[in-house]
Amino acid sequence: MCEVIKVSKSGFYKWMKRQREPLTKRERYLYIRILEAFEQSKKTYGSRRIYKSLRSCGVICYENQIAKIMRMNGIK
């Protein structure tokens, strides 16, 4: 894989181990709203349904943004 993306093995592993950037205020707000929607759905909603749920409540967000926050925080 390293040959395909043209990086060294050590560079790849260094990238994999690096710390994630802390959430911004906006991402923290969305994270809390995502958790609320996820809990209300009895942990059955995925990013698409949570996105639709948040949009219906008037929260301005994007589906990919919701998916990213869920993925980063292990919400499945």
C-alpha positions as CSV (number, residue, x, y, z in Angstrom):
1,M,0.0,0.0,0.0
2,C,2.8,2.4,0.8
3,E,4.1,2.0,-2.8
4,V,0.7,2.9,-4.2
5,I,0.4,6.1,-2.2
6,K,4.1,6.8,-2.5
7,V,5.1,7.2,1.2
8,S,7.6,5.4,3.3
9,K,6.5,2.7,5.8
10,S,7.8,4.7,8.7
11,G,5.9,7.8,7.5
12,F,2.7,5.8,7.2
13,Y,3.0,4.4,10.7
14,K,3.9,7.8,12.1
15,W,0.7,9.2,10.5
16,M,-1.4,6.3,11.9
17,K,-0.2,6.9,15.5
18,R,-0.5,10.7,15.5
19,Q,-2.9,12.3,17.9
20,R,-6.3,13.4,16.6
21,E,-6.9,17.1,16.7
22,P,-9.3,18.2,19.5
23,L,-12.8,18.9,18.5
24,T,-13.8,22.4,17.8
25,K,-16.7,24.1,19.6
26,R,-19.0,23.4,16.7
27,E,-17.9,19.7,16.5
28,R,-18.4,19.4,20.3
29,Y,-21.9,20.8,19.9
30,L,-22.7,18.4,17.1
31,Y,-21.2,15.5,19.0
32,I,-23.6,16.2,21.9
33,R,-26.6,16.5,19.6
34,I,-25.5,13.3,17.8
35,L,-25.3,11.4,21.1
36,E,-28.8,12.6,22.1
37,A,-30.3,11.5,18.8
38,F,-28.4,8.2,18.9
39,E,-29.6,7.5,22.5
40,Q,-33.2,8.4,21.6
41,S,-33.1,6.0,18.7
42,K,-32.0,3.2,21.1
43,K,-28.7,3.1,19.3
44,T,-30.1,2.1,16.0
45,Y,-29.7,5.2,13.8
46,G,-26.8,5.6,11.5
47,S,-25.3,8.9,10.2
48,R,-28.0,9.4,7.6
49,R,-30.9,9.1,10.0
50,I,-29.2,11.2,12.6
51,Y,-28.4,13.8,10.0
52,K,-32.1,13.9,9.0
53,S,-33.2,14.0,12.6
54,L,-30.9,16.9,13.4
55,R,-31.9,18.8,10.3
56,S,-35.6,18.4,11.2
57,C,-34.8,20.0,14.6
58,G,-33.2,23.0,12.8
59,V,-29.5,22.1,13.4
60,I,-27.4,23.2,10.4
61,C,-25.0,20.4,9.5
62,Y,-23.9,18.2,6.7
63,E,-24.3,14.4,6.4
64,N,-20.5,13.8,5.8
65,Q,-19.8,16.0,8.9
66,I,-22.1,13.8,11.0
67,A,-20.5,10.6,9.7
68,K,-17.0,11.9,10.4
69,I,-17.8,12.8,14.0
70,M,-19.5,9.5,14.6
71,R,-16.6,7.6,13.1
72,M,-14.0,9.6,15.1
73,N,-15.8,8.9,18.3
74,G,-16.7,5.2,17.7
75,I,-20.5,5.7,17.5
76,K,-21.9,2.8,15.5
